[in-house]
């Protein structure tokens, strides 16, 4: 499934709810399904700055793709980061860097978050794209050197 297809699925899921209370409850439920970060990665260097709550994000590069795991001490934040992981995990660096993530605005997420949670969302996206940039630089340069 492409990023665009995953975004469409999420948009359709959110269309099933009548109001934002139901959508918040859905985010909380999604937080329970978050691919949790291994405890050894819950370290200061994996904390995302700019988030109201503590959010740890870890990325691994395997077979040309980047896989994310995360955790947070806030249930809604777990749901938010899980949305991003559903869309971006298992993708190439270029796919992550090119992702527009329009579904965030289309489902109304940004406008229904407090300013601090909205800043945290932006920080999570930024960190995921930074991981993609770092892996791209590291692995593409090593591929060029090996040729």
N, C-alpha and C positions, 0 to 999 in steps of 0.2 A: 504494500500500500504506500503510495506517495505521500509526501507532506500535505499536499493539497487535498488528497482524499481523507487523510486523518483529520484535517481541519474541518472538512465537510461533515464528518461523523460527529465531531464535537458540537458544531453549530446545530445539527439536527437534534442531538441530545438535549441541548439547552432550550430548543424550541418547544420541547415537551412540557416545560414548566410555565405556569401562568404568571408568577411573580418572583421577585428577587429573594424572598425568604426561602422559597422552594429551591432556587438556584444555589443559595448559600448552603442549604442542607445537602444538596447534591455534591458541592465542593467538599464538604466535610466527609461525606461518604467516600469520595474519590481519594481523600487523604489516607483513608484506611487501606487503600490498595497501592499506596506509594511503594515503588521498589526501594526499600530502605538501604541506606548506606551502611557499610560494614563499620562497626564501632571503631576500628583502628583508623578510619578516615574522618571521624568526628573530631577534627583538630582545628586549631585556630586558622591555619592557612586555607582550609576549605569552607570557612564561614563567609557568607556573602555580606559584604558591607552595604549599608543602605536599607537594610530590612529592619522593620520594627521588632520582629521576633528573630530568634536564632535560626538560621537556615544553613545547613551544611550541604555542599554539592560536590560530588566526586565524579570524575570522568575517566574512562579507560578507552584506550585505542586498541581495537582488535580487528584484524582482517580488513583494514581500510575503513572501518566505521568506528564511530564514537558512541559509547554507552554511558548513560548517566544513572547515578543513584543519588538519593538525597534524604534528608530528614529535617524536621523542624519541631520546635516546641509549641507550635500553634496549629490547631487542626485545620483552619481555613488555609493557612499558608501551605500545609502539606498538600491540600487539594490543588492549590494554584501551581505548585511546582510539579505535581503529578501531571497536570494538563500539559505543561511544557515538555516533560519527559515523554509523555505519550506521543507527542508530535516529533520531537527532535532525536530521541535516543535511537540508536541503530542506523544512523544516517552518516553519510560522508561529511567531511569538513566543509566541502563546497556547498552541499545541500543545506547545512546548518547556517552557513554564512549568507546564503542567498534567500533563506526563509524570511518572508515578510511578516508572518504570523498575524495576518489580518483578522483571523477568527477572534482574537482577543477583543478588538473593538466591535466586531460584528455581534458577539454575544453580549456586549455591554459590560464586560468585566471591569475594564479600567474605570469607567464612569461610576460604578457601584462600589468601588473600594475606597477606603479612607485614603487621604493623600499619602500617608506613610506606607500603607500596603501597596498602593499604586507605585510608589518609588521602589519598593521592594521587588515588585514584579519586573520593573524595568531593569533593576540590578541583576535579577536572576537571568533574564534574557541576555544581558550584556556579558555575564560570566560564562554562559553556555557558548556564546559566540567567541569569546576570548579563548576558551578551551579549544574550540574548532580551529581558530587561527593558529594557536600554538602547535597543535598536532599537525596541522597542514605544513607549517614551516619546518617542523622537526622531521617529519616523515618524507616530505617531498624533497627536502635538501639531501637526506640520506639516500633516497632513490637516485638522485642525480649523481651523487658521489660514487655510487656503486656501478654506474654505467660506464 
